[in-house]
Amino acid sequence: MDTRRSCKLLLAATGSVAALKIPNLIKALLEIPPEQMTYDFEVHLVVTEHAKHFFKMSDLPTDVKVYDDSLEWQAWKQRGDPVLHIELGKLADIMVIAPLDANTLAKMAQGLCDNLLTCTTRAWDMSKPLIFCPAMNTRMWEHPVTAQQIKLLKEWGHQEIPPISKTLMCGDTGIGAMAEVDTIVKKIISVADVKFNVKFD
Ligand SMILES: CC(C)(CO)[C@@H](O)C(=O)NCCC(=O)N/C=C\S
């Protein structure tokens, strides 16, 4: 019996074309050789309606639980029913928003909460790590509001994995591409190790 602890990872995808990488990111996390880790990742995925346009649910590994806005309303009908965006925050050890699109960055920075994802971040326990991976067109990235909003999230203690320079899906070349999957996996492991990779001497 596998008595290893599991790090409950709340992955969130928003409406950047970089969301096409979500299946690869999840597969990379679930395929880490067990001997390299003293714990496992248990992946829960929150998707915005726009994120759904960029990948097929059938491309996701079968043991990934997917939550969308409709599930929020199915779960709650009356007093005493679970409130999904609260339960997800309680369940998670770490939250990773990959990709974080310009719209959701702005909503988070202003405290807006109009879908399952932003309600979850709005109710987030700030003592838990939240990692975000911005991804947007270079022209959006370079707009002055972006830096202001990212600065705010980092002041709250959220951890950025910055976008990289690439020829983007729309043909523009410049900063705005989501960080590579390998970079994101390494960052998640380094953050999870703090809590889970405690070696008993
Ligand atoms: C999609 C991928 C990963 C392919 O390498 C890369 O282009 C990227 O991260 N793009 C995200 C930037 C974006 O949302 N552009 C939107 C309009 S250009």
The ligand as an ORCA input file, in Angstrom:
! r2SCAN-3c Opt
* xyz 0 1
  C       0.968     28.928    -26.974
  C       2.449     28.899    -26.722
  C       2.739     28.137    -25.471
  C       3.127     28.204    -27.896
  O       4.511     28.185    -27.669
  C       3.003     30.329    -26.621
  O       2.716     31.012    -27.835
  C       2.358     31.071    -25.468
  O       2.597     30.735    -24.308
  N       1.509     32.033    -25.779
  C       0.789     32.705    -24.733
  C       0.665     34.117    -25.104
  C      -0.728     34.391    -25.529
  O      -1.654     34.081    -24.826
  N      -0.837     35.026    -26.729
  C      -2.057     35.487    -27.199
  C      -2.058     36.065    -28.416
  S      -0.575     36.107    -29.325
*
